[in-house]
Amino acid sequence: MSYGLFRGDEHIYTYNYKHVAEKQASTLGSEFYVRELTFEEYYKRMKEIYVEGKYK
């Protein structure tokens, strides 16, 4: 499973471990949250980063 760090609807970062993602979210502030990514969301994000070069 993969977990996404979000601020509002914006996907900020992807983590492999939930506890790491939750720790980062708590460090950044209350507007950040973590949720499990579906396979489709994960695949779309990886395609954006590695194929389309849209890493942010």
MMTF fields as JSON, N, C-alpha, C and O atoms, coordinates in Angstrom:
{
  "mmtfVersion": "1.0.0",
  "mmtfProducer": "UNKNOWN",
  "numBonds": 223,
  "numAtoms": 224,
  "numGroups": 56,
  "numChains": 1,
  "numModels": 1,
  "chainsPerModel": [1],
  "groupsPerChain": [56],
  "chainIdList": ["A"],
  "bondAtomList": [4, 2, 8, 6, 12, 10, 16, 14, 20, 18, 24, 22, 28, 26, 32, 30, 36, 34, 40, 38, 44, 42, 48, 46, 52, 50, 56, 54, 60, 58, 64, 62, 68, 66, 72, 70, 76, 74, 80, 78, 84, 82, 88, 86, 92, 90, 96, 94, 100, 98, 104, 102, 108, 106, 112, 110, 116, 114, 120, 118, 124, 122, 128, 126, 132, 130, 136, 134, 140, 138, 144, 142, 148, 146, 152, 150, 156, 154, 160, 158, 164, 162, 168, 166, 172, 170, 176, 174, 180, 178, 184, 182, 188, 186, 192, 190, 196, 194, 200, 198, 204, 202, 208, 206, 212, 210, 216, 214, 220, 218],
  "bondOrderList": [1, 1, 1, 1, 1, 1, 1, 1, 1, 1, 1, 1, 1, 1, 1, 1, 1, 1, 1, 1, 1, 1, 1, 1, 1, 1, 1, 1, 1, 1, 1, 1, 1, 1, 1, 1, 1, 1, 1, 1, 1, 1, 1, 1, 1, 1, 1, 1, 1, 1, 1, 1, 1, 1, 1],
  "groupList": [{"groupName": "MET", "atomNameList": ["N", "CA", "C", "O"], "elementList": ["N", "C", "C", "O"], "formalChargeList": [0, 0, 0, 0], "bondAtomList": [1, 0, 2, 1, 3, 2], "bondOrderList": [1, 1, 2], "singleLetterCode": "M", "chemCompType": "L-PEPTIDE LINKING"}, {"groupName": "SER", "atomNameList": ["N", "CA", "C", "O"], "elementList": ["N", "C", "C", "O"], "formalChargeList": [0, 0, 0, 0], "bondAtomList": [1, 0, 2, 1, 3, 2], "bondOrderList": [1, 1, 2], "singleLetterCode": "S", "chemCompType": "L-PEPTIDE LINKING"}, {"groupName": "TYR", "atomNameList": ["N", "CA", "C", "O"], "elementList": ["N", "C", "C", "O"], "formalChargeList": [0, 0, 0, 0], "bondAtomList": [1, 0, 2, 1, 3, 2], "bondOrderList": [1, 1, 2], "singleLetterCode": "Y", "chemCompType": "L-PEPTIDE LINKING"}, {"groupName": "GLY", "atomNameList": ["N", "CA", "C", "O"], "elementList": ["N", "C", "C", "O"], "formalChargeList": [0, 0, 0, 0], "bondAtomList": [1, 0, 2, 1, 3, 2], "bondOrderList": [1, 1, 2], "singleLetterCode": "G", "chemCompType": "PEPTIDE LINKING"}, {"groupName": "LEU", "atomNameList": ["N", "CA", "C", "O"], "elementList": ["N", "C", "C", "O"], "formalChargeList": [0, 0, 0, 0], "bondAtomList": [1, 0, 2, 1, 3, 2], "bondOrderList": [1, 1, 2], "singleLetterCode": "L", "chemCompType": "L-PEPTIDE LINKING"}, {"groupName": "PHE", "atomNameList": ["N", "CA", "C", "O"], "elementList": ["N", "C", "C", "O"], "formalChargeList": [0, 0, 0, 0], "bondAtomList": [1, 0, 2, 1, 3, 2], "bondOrderList": [1, 1, 2], "singleLetterCode": "F", "chemCompType": "L-PEPTIDE LINKING"}, {"groupName": "ARG", "atomNameList": ["N", "CA", "C", "O"], "elementList": ["N", "C", "C", "O"], "formalChargeList": [0, 0, 0, 0], "bondAtomList": [1, 0, 2, 1, 3, 2], "bondOrderList": [1, 1, 2], "singleLetterCode": "R", "chemCompType": "L-PEPTIDE LINKING"}, {"groupName": "ASP", "atomNameList": ["N", "CA", "C", "O"], "elementList": ["N", "C", "C", "O"], "formalChargeList": [0, 0, 0, 0], "bondAtomList": [1, 0, 2, 1, 3, 2], "bondOrderList": [1, 1, 2], "singleLetterCode": "D", "chemCompType": "L-PEPTIDE LINKING"}, {"groupName": "GLU", "atomNameList": ["N", "CA", "C", "O"], "elementList": ["N", "C", "C", "O"], "formalChargeList": [0, 0, 0, 0], "bondAtomList": [1, 0, 2, 1, 3, 2], "bondOrderList": [1, 1, 2], "singleLetterCode": "E", "chemCompType": "L-PEPTIDE LINKING"}, {"groupName": "HIS", "atomNameList": ["N", "CA", "C", "O"], "elementList": ["N", "C", "C", "O"], "formalChargeList": [0, 0, 0, 0], "bondAtomList": [1, 0, 2, 1, 3, 2], "bondOrderList": [1, 1, 2], "singleLetterCode": "H", "chemCompType": "L-PEPTIDE LINKING"}, {"groupName": "ILE", "atomNameList": ["N", "CA", "C", "O"], "elementList": ["N", "C", "C", "O"], "formalChargeList": [0, 0, 0, 0], "bondAtomList": [1, 0, 2, 1, 3, 2], "bondOrderList": [1, 1, 2], "singleLetterCode": "I", "chemCompType": "L-PEPTIDE LINKING"}, {"groupName": "THR", "atomNameList": ["N", "CA", "C", "O"], "elementList": ["N", "C", "C", "O"], "formalChargeList": [0, 0, 0, 0], "bondAtomList": [1, 0, 2, 1, 3, 2], "bondOrderList": [1, 1, 2], "singleLetterCode": "T", "chemCompType": "L-PEPTIDE LINKING"}, {"groupName": "ASN", "atomNameList": ["N", "CA", "C", "O"], "elementList": ["N", "C", "C", "O"], "formalChargeList": [0, 0, 0, 0], "bondAtomList": [1, 0, 2, 1, 3, 2], "bondOrderList": [1, 1, 2], "singleLetterCode": "N", "chemCompType": "L-PEPTIDE LINKING"}, {"groupName": "LYS", "atomNameList": ["N", "CA", "C", "O"], "elementList": ["N", "C", "C", "O"], "formalChargeList": [0, 0, 0, 0], "bondAtomList": [1, 0, 2, 1, 3, 2], "bondOrderList": [1, 1, 2], "singleLetterCode": "K", "chemCompType": "L-PEPTIDE LINKING"}, {"groupName": "VAL", "atomNameList": ["N", "CA", "C", "O"], "elementList": ["N", "C", "C", "O"], "formalChargeList": [0, 0, 0, 0], "bondAtomList": [1, 0, 2, 1, 3, 2], "bondOrderList": [1, 1, 2], "singleLetterCode": "V", "chemCompType": "L-PEPTIDE LINKING"}, {"groupName": "ALA", "atomNameList": ["N", "CA", "C", "O"], "elementList": ["N", "C", "C", "O"], "formalChargeList": [0, 0, 0, 0], "bondAtomList": [1, 0, 2, 1, 3, 2], "bondOrderList": [1, 1, 2], "singleLetterCode": "A", "chemCompType": "L-PEPTIDE LINKING"}, {"groupName": "GLN", "atomNameList": ["N", "CA", "C", "O"], "elementList": ["N", "C", "C", "O"], "formalChargeList": [0, 0, 0, 0], "bondAtomList": [1, 0, 2, 1, 3, 2], "bondOrderList": [1, 1, 2], "singleLetterCode": "Q", "chemCompType": "L-PEPTIDE LINKING"}],
  "groupTypeList": [0, 1, 2, 3, 4, 5, 6, 3, 7, 8, 9, 10, 2, 11, 2, 12, 2, 13, 9, 14, 15, 8, 13, 16, 15, 1, 11, 4, 3, 1, 8, 5, 2, 14, 6, 8, 4, 11, 5, 8, 8, 2, 2, 13, 6, 0, 13, 8, 10, 2, 14, 8, 3, 13, 2, 13],
  "groupIdList": [1, 2, 3, 4, 5, 6, 7, 8, 9, 10, 11, 12, 13, 14, 15, 16, 17, 18, 19, 20, 21, 22, 23, 24, 25, 26, 27, 28, 29, 30, 31, 32, 33, 34, 35, 36, 37, 38, 39, 40, 41, 42, 43, 44, 45, 46, 47, 48, 49, 50, 51, 52, 53, 54, 55, 56],
  "secStructList": [7, 7, 3, 3, 3, 3, 3, 6, 6, 3, 3, 3, 3, 3, 3, 1, 7, 2, 2, 2, 2, 2, 2, 2, 2, 2, 2, 2, 7, 6, 6, 3, 3, 3, 3, 3, 7, 7, 2, 2, 2, 2, 2, 2, 2, 2, 2, 2, 2, 2, 6, 1, 7, 7, 7, 7],
  "xCoordList": [0.828, 0.0, 0.875, 1.993, 0.348, 1.013, 0.074, -1.149, 0.676, -0.092, 0.3, 1.477, -0.703, -0.458, -0.577, -1.438, 0.287, 0.217, -0.498, -0.069, -1.565, -2.396, -2.552, -2.494, -2.751, -3.165, -4.36, -4.214, -5.536, -6.755, -6.89, -6.853, -7.046, -7.122, -5.781, -5.679, -4.752, -3.447, -2.626, -2.409, -2.177, -1.323, 0.104, 0.687, 0.662, 1.982, 3.098, 4.09, 2.93, 4.001, 3.412, 2.315, 4.15, 3.723, 4.712, 5.926, 4.173, 4.991, 4.605, 3.468, 5.561, 5.285, 4.778, 4.145, 5.051, 4.682, 3.758, 4.035, 2.669, 1.663, 2.211, 1.944, 2.977, 3.475, 4.416, 4.458, 5.164, 6.063, 5.239, 5.523, 4.226, 3.367, 2.636, 2.532, 2.129, 1.417, 2.346, 1.941, 3.566, 4.546, 4.84, 4.904, 5.017, 5.289, 4.092, 4.275, 2.891, 1.683, 1.555, 1.202, 1.833, 1.714, 2.786, 2.564, 3.936, 5.005, 4.657, 4.982, 4.001, 3.701, 2.52, 2.492, 1.559, 0.439, -0.91, -1.02, -1.929, -3.275, -3.919, -4.884, -3.417, -4.028, -3.584, -4.126, -2.601, -2.119, -2.771, -3.003, -3.065, -3.638, -3.129, -2.588, -3.302, -2.807, -3.991, -4.911, -3.944, -4.913, -4.276, -3.318, -4.827, -4.325, -4.664, -5.769, -3.712, -3.934, -4.476, -4.047, -5.413, -5.874, -4.789, -3.891, -4.875, -3.901, -3.924, -2.873, -5.107, -5.245, -4.588, -3.91, -4.786, -4.162, -2.637, -1.925, -2.156, -0.714, -0.117, 0.907, -0.745, -0.262, -0.258, 0.702, -1.316, -1.405, -0.278, 0.353, -0.03, 1.014, 2.396, 3.196, 2.683, 3.98, 4.167, 5.273, 3.109, 3.173, 3.483, 4.299, 2.846, 3.112, 4.572, 5.191, 5.117, 6.479, 7.505, 8.384, 7.394, 8.452, 8.287, 9.288, 7.087, 6.877, 6.707, 7.327, 5.869, 5.563, 6.465, 6.419, 7.285, 8.228, 7.59, 8.108, 6.478, 5.754, 6.037, 5.151, 7.266, 7.609, 7.578, 8.127, 6.92, 6.903, 7.328, 7.38],
  "yCoordList": [-1.183, 0.0, 1.25, 1.251, 2.289, 3.586, 4.608, 4.479, 5.62, 6.653, 8.014, 8.304, 8.835, 10.162, 11.22, 11.141, 12.199, 13.374, 14.454, 14.794, 14.983, 15.942, 17.23, 17.249, 18.309, 19.588, 20.008, 20.389, 19.931, 20.139, 19.012, 17.839, 19.354, 18.342, 18.073, 17.205, 18.809, 18.7, 17.561, 17.507, 16.659, 15.54, 16.054, 16.42, 16.08, 16.645, 15.612, 15.875, 14.432, 13.443, 12.054, 11.912, 11.033, 9.643, 8.921, 9.028, 8.184, 7.411, 5.935, 5.597, 5.062, 3.633, 3.194, 2.145, 3.981, 3.596, 4.641, 5.84, 4.163, 5.061, 5.867, 7.064, 5.228, 5.947, 7.087, 8.109, 6.928, 7.983, 9.15, 10.313, 8.824, 9.862, 10.633, 11.858, 9.92, 10.58, 11.468, 12.541, 11.038, 11.842, 13.135, 14.214, 13.016, 14.199, 15.148, 16.361, 14.627, 15.46, 16.194, 17.373, 15.519, 16.164, 17.241, 18.235, 17.038, 18.031, 19.282, 20.398, 19.094, 20.215, 21.068, 22.27, 20.472, 21.271, 20.637, 19.598, 21.289, 20.714, 20.699, 19.962, 21.491, 21.49, 20.301, 20.081, 19.533, 18.352, 17.103, 17.003, 16.146, 14.881, 13.734, 13.959, 12.519, 11.317, 10.407, 10.261, 9.803, 8.759, 7.747, 8.047, 6.546, 5.477, 5.78, 6.225, 5.537, 5.766, 4.51, 3.398, 4.692, 3.565, 3.254, 4.064, 2.099, 1.734, 2.745, 3.132, 3.169, 4.124, 5.464, 6.049, 5.953, 7.208, 7.082, 7.971, 5.966, 5.741, 5.671, 6.298, 4.92, 4.772, 6.116, 6.44, 6.894, 8.209, 9.118, 9.814, 9.111, 9.962, 9.559, 10.42, 8.262, 7.795, 8.111, 8.441, 8.014, 8.356, 9.84, 10.205, 10.69, 12.128, 12.431, 13.264, 11.763, 12.041, 11.493, 12.224, 10.205, 9.549, 9.604, 9.57, 9.688, 9.7, 11.124, 11.516, 11.885, 13.225, 14.309, 15.464, 13.93, 14.874, 15.999, 17.116, 15.723, 16.765, 16.684, 16.942, 16.326, 16.233, 17.611, 18.572, 17.691, 18.989, 18.808, 19.778],
  "zCoordList": [0.0, 0.0, 0.0, 0.516, -0.579, -0.569, 0.042, -0.021, 0.63, 1.324, 0.78, 0.564, 0.566, 0.035, 1.112, 1.989, 1.036, 1.889, 1.084, -0.019, 1.618, 0.911, 1.696, 2.925, 0.946, 1.512, 0.666, -0.495, 1.263, 0.48, -0.523, -0.15, -1.795, -2.847, -3.511, -4.378, -3.11, -3.746, -3.143, -1.933, -4.002, -3.594, -3.526, -4.547, -2.331, -2.099, -2.28, -2.959, -1.666, -1.67, -1.451, -0.912, -1.875, -1.704, -0.8, -0.974, 0.167, 1.101, 1.03, 0.701, 1.341, 1.39, 2.76, 2.88, 3.781, 5.141, 5.76, 5.725, 6.321, 6.881, 8.051, 8.149, 8.943, 10.113, 9.724, 10.409, 8.648, 8.183, 7.629, 7.912, 6.843, 6.271, 7.362, 7.295, 8.37, 9.464, 10.288, 10.737, 10.486, 11.213, 10.445, 11.034, 9.144, 8.321, 8.337, 8.441, 8.238, 8.256, 9.586, 9.609, 10.676, 11.983, 12.167, 12.858, 11.55, 11.62, 10.812, 11.217, 9.679, 8.784, 9.241, 8.978, 9.912, 10.398, 10.135, 9.484, 10.657, 10.632, 9.252, 9.045, 8.296, 6.973, 6.118, 5.035, 6.602, 5.896, 6.469, 7.674, 5.581, 6.035, 5.17, 4.088, 5.646, 4.985, 4.679, 5.484, 3.504, 3.191, 2.256, 1.543, 2.276, 1.431, -0.018, -0.329, -0.897, -2.316, -2.978, -2.668, -3.884, -4.693, -5.719, -5.947, -6.323, -7.341, -8.486, -8.995, -8.886, -9.99, -9.656, -10.501, -8.425, -8.005, -7.999, -8.466, -7.464, -7.399, -8.8, -9.07, -9.682, -11.053, -11.774, -12.474, -11.609, -12.247, -11.757, -12.553, -10.46, -9.874, -10.379, -10.744, -10.404, -10.873, -12.358, -12.784, -13.137, -14.56, -14.734, -15.58, -13.948, -14.013, -13.706, -14.369, -12.713, -12.274, -13.262, -13.719, -13.59, -14.351, -15.865, -16.581, -16.368, -17.809, -18.324, -19.313, -17.65, -18.125, -17.53, -17.953, -16.55, -15.959, -15.17, -15.156, -14.516, -13.757, -12.276, -11.461, -11.91, -10.496, -9.867, -10.406, -8.704, -8.004, -6.581, -5.824]
}
